[in-house]
Amino acid sequence: MTDIATIPKNSKEEFRVSLDEFRGHQLLNVRVWYRAEDDEMRPGRQGIALRLALLPDLARALEKASNIASMGEPDLEETA
């Protein structure tokens, strides 16, 4: 696993972005980690894992979302 970024979600959860391998496939993994009762951070079920070949598509989608968000409140019906 190669850690890329940790992004705070709230006081008890964070998003972790990493590059992982699963069953011989290279994946980008974006997962919600939570603070367990023993105060350790643990991976939750929420998140996505996608093949690295799809990373350019995800990057374009995130860039589009960022551009729309920077223009103010988006009309979500028009952007679909």
C-alpha positions in Angstrom: 0.0 0.0 0.0 1.2 3.5 -0.9 -0.5 6.3 1.1 -1.3 9.3 -1.0 -3.3 11.6 1.3 -5.4 11.9 4.5 -8.3 14.3 4.5 -10.2 15.0 7.7 -13.9 14.3 7.4 -15.0 15.2 11.0 -13.6 14.7 14.5 -13.9 10.9 14.4 -13.4 10.1 10.7 -11.0 10.8 7.8 -10.7 9.9 4.1 -7.5 8.1 3.2 -6.4 7.9 -0.4 -3.9 5.1 -1.3 -2.7 3.0 -4.1 -3.2 -0.7 -3.3 -3.1 -4.1 -5.0 -5.9 -6.6 -4.7 -5.9 -10.0 -6.4 -3.2 -8.8 -8.8 -4.9 -5.6 -9.8 -3.5 -2.1 -9.0 -6.3 0.1 -7.5 -6.8 3.6 -6.3 -8.6 3.3 -2.9 -10.5 6.2 -1.3 -11.8 4.9 2.0 -13.4 6.4 5.2 -11.4 5.5 8.3 -13.0 5.8 11.7 -11.8 6.0 15.3 -12.7 2.8 17.0 -13.5 2.4 20.7 -9.9 1.5 21.5 -8.9 4.8 19.9 -7.3 3.1 16.9 -8.1 4.2 13.3 -9.8 1.5 11.3 -11.0 1.3 7.7 -14.7 1.4 7.2 -16.8 0.0 4.4 -17.5 3.4 2.9 -15.4 4.3 0.0 -14.4 3.4 -3.6 -11.7 1.3 -5.2 -11.1 1.6 -8.9 -8.6 0.3 -11.4 -5.8 2.7 -12.1 -6.8 2.7 -15.8 -9.9 4.6 -14.8 -8.0 7.2 -12.9 -7.9 9.8 -15.8 -11.7 9.6 -16.0 -12.0 10.2 -12.3 -9.6 13.1 -12.4 -11.6 14.7 -15.2 -14.8 14.3 -13.3 -13.3 15.8 -10.1 -11.9 18.7 -12.1 -15.3 19.3 -13.7 -16.9 19.2 -10.2 -14.3 21.6 -8.9 -14.9 24.1 -11.7 -18.7 23.9 -11.2 -18.4 24.3 -7.5 -16.1 27.4 -7.9 -18.8 29.1 -9.9 -21.2 29.0 -6.9 -24.2 26.9 -6.1 -24.5 24.5 -9.1 -27.8 23.6 -10.7 -27.3 19.8 -10.4 -30.0 19.1 -13.0 -28.0 21.0 -15.7 -24.7 19.3 -15.0 -25.8 15.7 -15.4 
